[in-house]
Structure formats: structure tokens, C-alpha cells
Amino acid sequence: MKKQPKFIAVTLQKGGIGKSTVALNLAAILSMKKRSKYSDYYNRVLIIDGDDNSTTSKHLGVYKESNKNLYDILVGNCNFDEAIYHYSFNYGPPYKKPFLIDIIPSFSGISELDVKNHFLDEPELLLRKAIMESDRIMDYDYVICDCPQEGVTALSNFYNICNKYLIVIKPDKQSTECIGTTLQNIGLLTTIQKENFYVGVLINNYQKTEIANNIVKKMQDSKYLYCFHTILPYSKDCPDTFEKNLTIPDYRKKTRKCKRLNVAFKKFTDEFLARLNEME
């Protein structure tokens, strides 16, 4: 019997923090891991791109106006499965086969969904209803949701399908101030009561400064927030991964660059999986 996939929201109600980079590369490294230590099969991972700039979709080269996307699903132009596209990357030895990530592309203007769908019944559950009618959703082990940063209807659609929430911040004052608002809105915008939903806070784009160091210490010493020990460092090579349509593991393999960030992402993914296991 197939297990229900884990729906992970990667979120913070603020832009420019690298949320899409985290969602994409968490998905990539999860796809490189076997389903269990006894399994011969690797994880199947789906990304649902809800970013207003379609960053993940563009990064993987699947953003085209002619393609079906999340908007088509939400307004009923197509079903959930018709908007799934494939991205594969060949990591090479010791792996014999390419790894596969599936993605549903976003669209420009997702945060304006409130205006477009005010006439529909339960507009906050459109994505949930589409997933319930999907024939393929049970093929996946993980569904990584790159959540929009604003828009009540857009956020509600994502928060109502997810059962675990990863909050991504930069080590600056503006990001940390958004944590409380984001957690509050997860509770306010979900129609289904959820327990044990908060996975933790991940610090991304870290550069060594006195302010950043103070924020890291404050976050990791907090008694009220779980903060991952792994910190993702800033890398000047990240824009190049976007230009080349490569995930960070694939970029590292092909160019020998991004070593620190690649190691940090792998370490974080292991910590993330351990945290999920603790919560079950």
C-alpha cells in the first residue's frame, strides 16, 4: 500500500531570502536519497512552484507561456496531472541513472488570486481539491511547495495542502520579524486543524557579520523556536546555477564550484529528515 506523500511548505512572508533556492535544492537532494535503507528505489519528489516570480520554474527551464501551470489548475483549465513537467539531472558515479524532479510551474500574478477567484466556492481549497482528484500524487514521497509570499487566497491554497512547514530566513532583522506573522497566518489561513506542523527555521544566505552572528546565536538559543543547526552560506556562484538551469549538486559536479553550499545543503537535508522522523 502506498504511503501518503509528505507535503512540505517552504515559506516566509517576505521576498529576497532565497526561499526558492532552498525549495529546489532540498527537492534535488531528497531525490538522490533512497526511500529507506532497505529500498532500491530513490525518492520521487514533486515541486509545486507558487513563487510570484516563478523562480524555480525558470531555474529548471520549464517556464513557458504555452505550458500548463498552477493557474490553469486553480481555474479549472486542466487537471493537476496535466501540469506536471519533468526535470532530470545526471550526477554520474556512483549513481547509474539520472535523478528526476517533477514540477508544476507557477505563473506571474499568483498573489492577485484573491481578485480573480472571489466568485468561486471555497477558493482557498482549489489546490487541495485538484490534488484529491490526481491519479499521480500517490507516486511521490515528498511534495515541496515553494509558497507565495503574499496574497490571502494564494497562501491559503498552499497552507491547506501542507502538513509540515519549513520557515526560511536570512540573518537580518526584517526576516526575523516575519517569523511570528508567518506562523500566525499558517494558523489563520488553514481550514483543517493541524498539530505538530512546524518543522523549524532554516538560516539561509549567511555572511559573517556581527549582526548576522548575533541573530544566529539568538535563533539557535531560542526556547520557543526550533532552529536548524546547519546554516546555508552565501555563495557568489548561485546566480550561475540559475543561468545554467542546474541544481546545486549538479552544478557542483560539473563545475567543481559551490563546494561549501553543496555540503551545507546535504547536511541540512539529513538534519531535516531526522527532524521529520522525530515529529512522527
C-alpha positions in Angstrom: 0.0 0.0 0.0 1.4 3.4 -1.0 2.1 6.0 1.7 0.6 9.5 1.5 3.4 11.9 0.4 4.7 14.5 2.9 3.7 18.0 1.8 6.3 20.5 2.9 5.7 24.2 2.8 8.9 26.3 2.3 7.7 29.7 3.4 8.2 33.2 4.8 6.1 36.2 4.1 9.0 38.2 2.8 10.8 38.1 -0.6 14.6 38.0 -1.4 15.6 35.4 1.2 16.4 32.6 -1.2 13.3 30.5 -0.4 13.1 29.2 -4.0 16.8 28.1 -3.9 16.1 26.2 -0.7 12.9 24.5 -2.1 14.6 23.5 -5.3 17.8 22.1 -3.8 16.0 20.4 -0.9 14.0 18.6 -3.6 17.1 17.7 -5.6 18.9 16.2 -2.6 15.8 14.3 -1.5 15.6 12.8 -5.0 19.1 11.5 -4.6 18.2 9.6 -1.4 16.7 6.1 -1.3 13.2 5.7 0.2 14.7 3.7 3.1 18.0 1.9 3.8 16.3 -1.3 2.7 14.9 0.1 -0.6 16.4 0.0 -4.0 14.2 2.9 -5.1 15.0 6.6 -4.8 12.6 9.2 -3.5 10.1 10.7 -6.0 9.8 14.4 -5.5 7.3 17.0 -6.8 7.8 20.7 -6.5 4.7 23.0 -6.7 6.1 26.4 -7.6 4.0 29.2 -6.0 6.5 31.9 -6.3 5.2 35.1 -7.9 8.4 35.4 -9.9 8.3 31.7 -11.0 11.9 31.4 -9.9 12.1 27.6 -9.5 10.2 27.1 -12.8 12.6 29.4 -14.7 15.6 27.8 -12.9 14.6 24.4 -14.2 13.8 25.7 -17.7 10.1 24.8 -17.6 8.6 28.3 -17.5 6.9 28.9 -20.8 3.7 30.8 -21.5 2.4 27.9 -23.6 2.9 25.4 -20.7 0.1 24.4 -18.4 0.8 25.8 -15.0 -0.6 26.3 -11.5 -3.1 29.0 -12.7 -4.6 26.5 -15.1 -5.1 24.0 -12.3 -6.7 26.6 -10.0 -9.2 28.0 -12.6 -10.1 24.6 -14.0 -8.3 24.8 -17.4 -6.6 21.5 -16.8 -6.3 18.8 -14.1 -3.4 18.6 -11.6 -1.6 15.8 -13.5 -1.6 17.7 -16.9 0.5 20.5 -15.4 3.4 18.2 -14.2 6.7 18.6 -16.1 10.0 16.6 -15.6 13.5 17.8 -14.9 16.3 15.2 -14.8 20.0 15.6 -13.9 22.7 13.0 -14.3 25.0 13.2 -11.3 27.3 10.4 -12.5 29.3 7.8 -10.5 28.5 6.2 -8.1 24.9 6.8 -9.4 24.0 4.8 -12.5 20.8 6.6 -13.5 19.7 10.2 -13.8 17.7 11.7 -11.0 14.2 13.1 -11.6 12.4 16.0 -10.1 8.8 16.8 -11.2 7.5 20.3 -11.1 4.3 22.2 -11.5 5.2 25.7 -12.8 4.0 28.9 -11.3 2.6 32.0 -13.1 3.1 35.7 -12.8 0.5 37.3 -10.6 -0.3 34.4 -8.3 -0.6 36.8 -5.3 -3.5 38.5 -7.1 -5.5 35.3 -7.0 -7.9 36.9 -4.4 -9.4 39.2 -7.1 -9.5 36.5 -9.8 -11.3 33.8 -7.7 -13.6 35.7 -5.4 -16.6 34.3 -7.2 -15.7 30.6 -6.7 -16.8 28.4 -3.8 -14.1 27.8 -1.2 -11.3 29.5 -3.3 -8.8 28.7 -0.5 -9.3 24.9 -1.2 -8.9 24.9 -5.0 -5.5 23.3 -5.0 -6.5 20.7 -2.3 -9.5 19.6 -4.4 -7.3 19.3 -7.6 -4.8 17.1 -5.6 -7.6 14.9 -4.4 -8.6 14.2 -8.0 -5.0 13.4 -9.1 -4.1 9.9 -10.3 -0.3 10.6 -9.8 0.0 12.3 -6.4 0.5 9.0 -4.6 3.6 8.3 -6.7 5.5 10.9 -4.7 7.3 10.6 -1.4 7.7 14.4 -1.0 5.8 17.4 -2.4 7.9 20.5 -1.8 5.8 23.7 -2.0 7.6 26.9 -2.8 4.9 29.1 -1.2 3.9 32.6 -2.4 5.0 35.4 0.0 1.6 37.3 -0.1 -2.0 37.1 -1.2 -4.6 35.5 1.1 -6.1 33.1 -1.4 -2.7 32.1 -2.8 -1.2 31.4 0.6 -4.4 29.6 1.8 -4.2 27.2 -1.1 -0.7 26.2 -0.2 -1.1 26.2 3.5 -4.2 24.0 3.2 -2.4 21.2 1.4 0.8 21.1 3.5 1.2 19.2 6.8 4.7 20.4 7.6 6.1 24.0 7.4 9.8 25.0 6.9 10.5 28.7 7.5 13.4 30.1 5.7 15.1 33.4 6.8 18.1 35.5 6.1 20.1 36.5 9.2 18.7 40.1 9.3 16.1 41.9 11.4 13.4 42.1 8.7 13.4 38.4 8.2 13.2 37.5 11.9 10.3 39.9 12.3 8.3 38.0 9.7 8.6 34.6 11.6 5.8 35.4 14.0 3.5 36.7 11.3 4.1 33.7 9.1 3.3 31.2 11.9 0.2 33.2 12.9 -1.1 33.2 9.3 -0.5 29.4 8.9 -3.0 29.0 11.8 -5.4 31.6 10.5 -5.4 30.6 6.8 -5.8 26.8 7.2 -9.2 25.3 7.5 -8.1 22.0 8.8 -6.8 21.8 12.4 -3.2 20.7 12.4 -0.9 19.5 15.2 2.9 19.3 15.2 3.1 21.2 11.9 6.1 23.4 12.4 9.4 21.8 11.3 11.8 24.7 12.1 13.6 27.7 11.0 16.5 27.5 8.4 19.0 30.3 8.2 20.0 30.9 4.6 22.4 33.3 2.8 24.6 33.6 5.8 27.6 36.1 5.6 29.8 36.6 8.6 29.0 39.9 10.2 28.4 40.9 13.8 24.7 41.4 13.1 24.3 38.0 11.4 26.3 36.3 14.2 24.0 37.8 16.8 20.9 36.8 15.0 22.2 33.2 14.5 23.0 32.9 18.2 19.6 34.3 19.3 17.8 32.0 16.9 19.7 28.9 17.9 19.4 29.7 21.7 15.7 30.3 21.5 13.5 28.2 23.7 10.4 28.9 21.6 11.6 28.3 18.0 13.4 25.2 16.7 16.3 26.4 14.5 18.3 24.0 12.4 22.0 23.8 13.4 23.0 23.7 9.7 23.3 27.2 8.2 23.4 27.7 4.5 26.2 30.1 3.5 26.0 32.8 0.9 27.6 31.8 -2.4 28.5 34.1 -5.3 28.0 31.2 -7.7 24.3 30.8 -7.0 23.2 33.1 -9.9 25.3 31.0 -12.3 23.4 27.8 -11.3 20.2 29.7 -12.4 21.8 30.8 -15.7 22.8 27.2 -16.4 19.5 25.6 -15.3 21.3 23.4 -12.8 20.6 22.3 -9.2 23.5 23.0 -6.8 24.5 19.3 -6.6 24.6 19.1 -10.4 26.4 22.4 -10.7 29.0 21.3 -8.1 29.6 18.1 -10.1 30.0 19.8 -13.4 32.0 22.9 -12.4 33.7 22.0 -9.1 32.3 25.3 -7.6 29.8 25.9 -4.8 31.5 23.3 -2.5 30.6 24.9 0.8 27.0 25.4 -0.2 26.6 21.9 -1.6 28.0 20.3 1.5 25.7 22.5 3.7 22.6 21.6 1.6 23.4 17.9 2.0 24.0 18.3 5.8 20.8 20.3 6.1 18.7 17.7 4.2 19.9 14.9 6.6 19.0 17.2 9.6 15.7 17.9 8.0 14.8 14.2 7.6 15.9 13.5 11.1 13.6 16.3 12.4 10.7 14.8 10.4 11.3 11.4 11.9 11.3 13.0 15.4 7.9 14.6 14.7 6.2 11.3 13.6 
